[in-house]
Amino acid sequence: MDHASQVRIIEELLAFEEQRTTDMAGQDHEYHNPVSVYTDPSRFEAEVDRIWYRTPLAVGHVGEFPRAGSFKTLSVGKVPLLVVRGKDDRIRAFVNVCRHRGTLLAEEPEGRANAFACPYHAWTYGQDGALRHVPDDFGFPAVASAKDDYGLRELWCREHAGFVYVQADGNAPRRPLGDWLAEVGTDLRDLGLDDFVCLDASRAPHPVNWKLPFDIFLENYHTKFTHRKTIYPVFLSNVAKFDHFGPHIRCVLPRREITELRHIDRSKWDLVEQSTILYVVWPNTMIAVLPEHAAVWHVYPDGVGHCTLHFYALLARRLHESEAEQETWKKSLKVVQKVKREDAERFLSIQRGLESGANAALTFGRYEKAISWFHQSIEEALTRDH
């Protein structure tokens, strides 16, 4: 983000703080989101088909693939994926299924491998997906003479600003990735996250609809109450600046000390130093950017009432390599983990509420407009002529 944009946003935040209000521009009334959006199985199937299979998804960070053979596995709907860095330094994505009898190929969530041998009959594939070995291949004369035709099914895969994107239907996106990501992609590139180190990776299944973690993430109205002892003392209460760029969203949450900038020359203003910037890379990724570190969640739907959250922290290499700084950043990451647990308690509670039948719709206030944008993008994708 250029400095002029940072100054503009900080000026707006300072005005909100002074006027005891927040960003509600363009949202003149509440938004009512039907409970069926979270609970209807047929709608869920449409979301998977029209959004998850046909959209470039951020599935990881380059720091998760530090060397040739570094890989991770995941599932997008019914499509199991294998993402791996090859000897040529390129990161590729494949359908994680053996071409022989359809067995899942790599079973571990992540690791490092020189090659991938199917656990069923040991058909073996290289890091580039090519079929390398078939035991007793005299029984497969056509395969043995045309191994190039039996490599793993490769999917569209690209890197941008340190993140790895895959489209699960095997097609290329309709738009170039940079155009699709718009200003959010530019911001992530300018932050230099591509050289950050990945830490604290975890995967957690949750019995909730995949959209609920985003509903929690996209507002700070709850900070004073849900995070009273963790981050509320650090941030201004219910003051934020929201922007969206196509379906992608940026939320700027100011720290209390941002008010001190009123007495500092604008040329020295730094938005990252005085706030946490939340990004949603639609439809599946949440990134919280803090000074010299970040927290990242990739969300994957497992069913109408189930999803899996892949989490990791990103840390500036300078901090990671500095013994003097270790205590500071480890303390910060502990706070991130506490906030993560506090938010999880809320979305688990909401899912139970949804299933109770108490409400026909959830109500988002004017300063919860970023949640409305998120759901409106889903509605547009579901009704778009594909």
C-alpha positions in Angstrom: 0.0 0.0 0.0 1.5 3.4 -1.0 2.1 6.0 1.7 -0.6 8.3 0.4 -3.2 5.6 0.9 -1.9 4.9 4.4 -2.2 8.6 5.3 -5.7 8.7 4.0 -6.8 5.7 6.0 -5.1 6.9 9.2 -6.8 10.3 8.8 -10.2 8.6 8.5 -9.5 6.5 11.5 -8.5 9.5 13.6 -11.7 11.2 12.6 -13.8 8.2 13.6 -12.1 8.1 17.0 -12.6 11.8 17.5 -16.3 11.6 16.5 -16.9 8.3 18.4 -18.1 6.5 15.4 -16.7 4.1 12.7 -16.9 3.3 9.0 -20.5 2.8 8.0 -20.4 4.6 4.6 -22.7 3.0 2.0 -24.4 0.8 4.5 -27.6 2.7 5.5 -29.4 -0.2 7.2 -28.9 -3.7 8.6 -28.3 -6.8 6.4 -30.3 -9.9 7.2 -28.7 -13.1 6.2 -31.0 -16.2 6.1 -30.0 -19.0 8.4 -30.5 -21.4 5.5 -27.3 -19.9 3.9 -25.4 -21.8 6.6 -27.6 -24.9 6.9 -29.1 -25.9 3.5 -27.3 -28.9 2.1 -28.4 -28.2 -1.5 -27.0 -24.7 -1.3 -23.8 -26.0 0.1 -23.4 -28.3 -2.9 -23.9 -25.3 -5.2 -21.3 -23.3 -3.3 -18.7 -26.1 -3.7 -19.5 -26.5 -7.4 -19.8 -22.8 -8.4 -17.2 -21.3 -6.0 -14.8 -23.8 -4.6 -14.1 -25.7 -7.8 -14.1 -22.7 -10.1 -12.1 -20.1 -8.2 -8.3 -19.7 -7.6 -7.9 -20.6 -4.0 -4.9 -19.6 -1.8 -3.8 -23.0 -0.4 -0.5 -22.1 1.3 2.6 -20.0 1.6 5.9 -20.5 -0.2 7.5 -20.9 3.2 5.7 -24.2 3.6 7.7 -25.5 0.6 11.3 -24.6 1.5 13.1 -27.3 -0.5 12.5 -29.6 -3.4 10.2 -32.3 -2.4 8.4 -30.2 0.3 4.7 -31.0 0.0 1.3 -30.6 1.6 -2.0 -32.3 1.0 -5.5 -31.0 1.4 -9.0 -31.4 0.0 -11.3 -29.0 -1.9 -14.7 -30.5 -1.8 -14.3 -34.0 -3.3 -10.9 -33.2 -4.9 -7.8 -34.3 -2.9 -4.8 -32.1 -3.8 -1.1 -32.6 -3.6 1.0 -29.4 -3.7 4.8 -29.9 -4.1 7.9 -28.0 -4.9 9.9 -29.7 -7.7 13.6 -30.0 -8.3 13.2 -27.1 -10.8 12.0 -24.9 -7.8 8.5 -24.7 -9.3 5.5 -25.4 -7.0 2.9 -27.6 -8.7 -0.5 -28.9 -7.8 -1.9 -32.3 -8.7 -5.0 -34.3 -8.0 -3.7 -36.6 -5.2 -4.9 -39.8 -6.8 -2.9 -42.7 -8.4 -3.6 -43.2 -12.1 -3.6 -47.0 -11.6 -6.6 -47.8 -9.4 -7.5 -44.5 -7.9 -5.9 -44.8 -4.5 -5.0 -41.6 -2.6 -1.3 -41.2 -3.2 0.2 -39.1 -0.5 -1.4 -39.7 2.9 0.5 -37.4 5.2 -0.7 -33.8 5.6 2.8 -32.4 4.8 6.4 -33.6 4.5 9.2 -34.0 2.1 9.7 -36.7 -0.5 11.9 -37.4 -3.5 9.1 -39.3 -5.1 5.5 -40.4 -4.3 4.8 -44.2 -4.3 1.2 -45.3 -4.2 0.6 -47.3 -1.0 -1.5 -49.9 -2.9 0.8 -51.1 -5.7 3.8 -48.7 -5.5 3.3 -46.9 -8.8 5.7 -44.1 -8.3 5.6 -40.5 -9.4 8.2 -37.8 -9.5 8.0 -34.3 -7.9 6.8 -33.1 -11.3 3.9 -35.6 -11.4 5.4 -37.8 -14.0 5.0 -41.6 -13.7 8.5 -42.9 -13.0 8.1 -46.6 -12.1 5.5 -49.4 -12.4 6.4 -52.6 -10.7 6.3 -55.6 -13.0 5.3 -53.4 -15.9 5.2 -56.3 -18.3 1.6 -56.6 -17.2 0.9 -53.0 -18.4 2.5 -52.9 -21.9 0.5 -49.8 -23.0 1.4 -47.9 -19.8 5.1 -48.9 -20.0 5.4 -47.6 -23.6 3.5 -44.4 -22.9 4.3 -43.3 -19.3 3.9 -39.7 -20.2 0.2 -40.3 -20.6 -0.1 -41.6 -17.0 1.3 -38.8 -14.9 -0.7 -37.3 -12.1 -3.5 -34.9 -13.2 -1.9 -31.5 -12.9 -4.0 -28.5 -11.9 -3.5 -24.8 -12.5 -1.1 -23.4 -9.9 0.6 -20.0 -9.5 2.4 -18.0 -6.8 1.6 -14.4 -6.0 3.1 -12.3 -3.2 4.3 -15.4 -1.4 1.0 -17.3 -1.5 0.3 -20.4 -3.6 -3.0 -20.5 -5.6 -4.7 -23.5 -7.1 -7.9 -24.0 -9.1 -9.4 -27.4 -8.3 -11.4 -27.9 -11.5 -8.3 -28.2 -13.7 -9.1 -25.1 -15.7 -7.2 -21.8 -15.6 -9.0 -18.8 -14.0 -11.1 -16.6 -16.3 -8.9 -13.6 -15.3 -5.1 -13.3 -14.7 -4.4 -13.8 -11.0 -3.0 -10.3 -10.4 -6.1 -8.8 -11.9 -8.3 -11.1 -9.8 -6.6 -10.2 -6.6 -6.7 -6.4 -7.4 -5.6 -4.1 -4.6 -5.5 -6.8 -2.0 -2.8 -8.6 -4.1 -0.9 -5.3 -4.4 -1.0 -4.8 -0.7 0.2 -8.3 0.0 3.1 -7.9 -2.5 4.1 -4.5 -0.9 4.2 -6.1 2.5 7.0 -8.4 1.4 5.4 -11.5 3.0 7.0 -13.8 0.4 10.3 -13.8 2.4 8.6 -14.5 5.8 9.1 -17.7 7.7 6.2 -20.1 8.4 5.7 -21.2 12.0 3.1 -22.9 14.2 1.3 -24.7 11.4 -1.8 -26.6 12.5 -5.0 -28.1 11.1 -8.3 -28.1 13.1 -11.6 -29.6 12.0 -14.6 -27.7 13.3 -18.3 -28.7 13.3 -19.4 -25.4 11.7 -20.4 -24.1 8.3 -17.3 -22.7 6.4 -18.6 -19.1 6.4 -18.8 -18.7 10.1 -15.1 -18.1 10.7 -15.3 -15.2 8.2 -18.3 -13.7 10.0 -16.2 -13.5 13.1 -13.1 -12.2 11.3 -14.7 -9.4 9.5 -15.8 -7.1 12.3 -14.3 -5.7 15.5 -17.6 -4.9 17.2 -17.0 -8.1 19.3 -13.5 -7.2 20.4 -14.5 -5.4 23.6 -16.5 -8.4 24.8 -15.0 -11.6 23.3 -11.4 -10.5 23.6 -11.6 -8.3 26.8 -8.4 -9.6 28.4 -6.4 -10.4 25.2 -6.5 -7.7 22.5 -9.2 -5.3 23.6 -6.7 -3.3 25.8 -4.6 -2.8 22.7 -7.2 -1.7 20.1 -9.7 1.1 19.8 -13.2 -0.3 20.4 -15.4 -0.7 17.3 -13.3 1.7 15.2 -12.3 0.4 11.8 -11.9 1.2 8.1 -13.4 -1.2 5.6 -12.7 -1.6 1.8 -13.5 -4.2 -0.7 -12.0 -4.9 -4.1 -14.3 -7.2 -6.1 -14.9 -10.0 -3.6 -11.7 -9.4 -1.6 -11.8 -7.4 1.6 -9.5 -5.2 3.7 -10.3 -4.2 7.3 -8.0 -1.9 9.2 -8.3 -2.1 13.0 -6.4 0.7 14.8 -4.3 0.4 17.9 -5.0 2.8 20.7 -1.6 4.5 20.2 -2.7 5.6 16.7 -4.1 8.8 18.3 -0.5 9.8 19.1 0.0 10.3 15.3 -1.9 13.6 15.6 1.3 15.1 16.9 3.7 13.4 14.4 4.6 14.6 10.9 2.5 12.7 8.3 5.6 11.6 6.5 6.4 9.3 9.4 3.0 7.7 9.6 3.0 3.9 9.1 -0.3 2.1 9.0 1.1 -1.4 9.8 2.9 -0.1 12.9 -0.3 1.4 14.3 -3.0 -1.2 13.4 -3.7 -4.7 12.4 -4.8 -5.1 8.8 -7.2 -7.9 8.1 -7.4 -9.3 4.5 -9.9 -11.8 3.1 -8.6 -13.3 -0.1 -12.0 -14.6 -1.2 -13.3 -17.2 -0.8 -11.1 -19.2 1.6 -8.3 -17.2 3.2 -8.0 -14.8 6.1 -4.7 -12.9 6.8 -4.1 -10.7 9.8 -1.1 -8.5 9.3 0.8 -7.1 12.3 4.2 -5.4 12.5 6.7 -7.9 11.0 4.4 -10.9 11.4 1.1 -12.2 10.3 -1.5 -14.9 11.0 -3.0 -16.9 8.2 -6.1 -19.2 8.0 -7.1 -21.2 5.0 -10.7 -22.5 5.3 -11.9 -25.7 3.5 -15.6 -26.9 3.6 -16.0 -30.6 4.5 -19.8 -30.6 4.6 -22.7 -28.2 5.2 -21.9 -28.1 8.9 -18.2 -28.9 8.9 -15.0 -27.3 7.8 -11.2 -27.5 8.4 -9.0 -24.5 9.2 -5.4 -24.6 8.2 -3.4 -22.1 10.3 0.1 -20.8 10.3 2.0 -17.7 11.4 4.4 -15.8 9.2 7.4 -14.1 10.8 9.9 -11.7 9.2 13.1 -13.5 8.7 15.0 -10.8 10.6 13.0 -11.5 13.7 13.2 -15.3 13.3 17.0 -15.1 13.1 17.4 -12.7 16.0 17.9 -14.3 19.5 17.3 -10.9 21.1 13.8 -10.7 19.5 12.7 -14.2 20.2 10.9 -13.5 23.5 8.9 -10.6 22.0 7.6 -12.5 18.9 6.9 -15.7 20.8 4.8 -13.7 23.2 2.9 -12.1 20.3 2.2 -15.5 18.7 0.9 -16.8 22.1 -1.6 -13.9 22.0 -2.6 -14.9 18.5 -3.3 -18.4 19.7 -5.5 -17.2 22.5 -7.5 -15.0 20.2 -7.9 -17.9 17.9 -9.4 -20.0 20.6 -11.7 -17.2 21.8 -13.0 -16.7 18.2 -13.5 -20.5 17.8 -15.7 -20.6 20.9 -17.9 -18.0 19.3 -18.4 -19.6 15.9 -19.0 -23.0 17.6 -21.7 -21.4 19.7 -23.2 -19.7 16.7 -23.5 -23.0 14.8 -25.4 -24.5 17.7 -27.7 -21.4 17.6 -28.2 -21.8 13.9 -29.3 -25.4 14.3 -31.8 -24.5 17.1 -34.3 -22.8 14.8 -34.4 -19.7 17.0 -33.7 -17.3 14.2 -34.8 -17.2 10.5 -31.9 -14.8 9.8 -28.8 -13.3 11.3 -28.6 -9.5 11.5 -25.4 -7.7 10.6 -25.2 -4.0 11.7 -24.0 -1.1 9.6 -20.5 -1.4 10.9 -20.5 -5.1 10.2 -20.8 -4.3 6.5 -17.7 -6.3 5.5 -19.6 -9.5 6.5 -22.4 -8.4 4.2 -19.9 -7.9 1.3 -18.5 -11.4 1.9 -22.0 -12.9 1.6 -23.0 -10.8 -1.3 -20.0 -12.0 -3.2 -21.2 -15.6 -2.5 -24.7 -14.8 -3.8 -23.3 -13.2 -6.9 -21.2 -16.2 -7.6 -24.1 -18.6 -7.2 -26.3 -16.6 -9.6 -23.6 -15.8 -12.2 -23.9 -17.5 -15.6 -20.9 -19.8 -15.6 
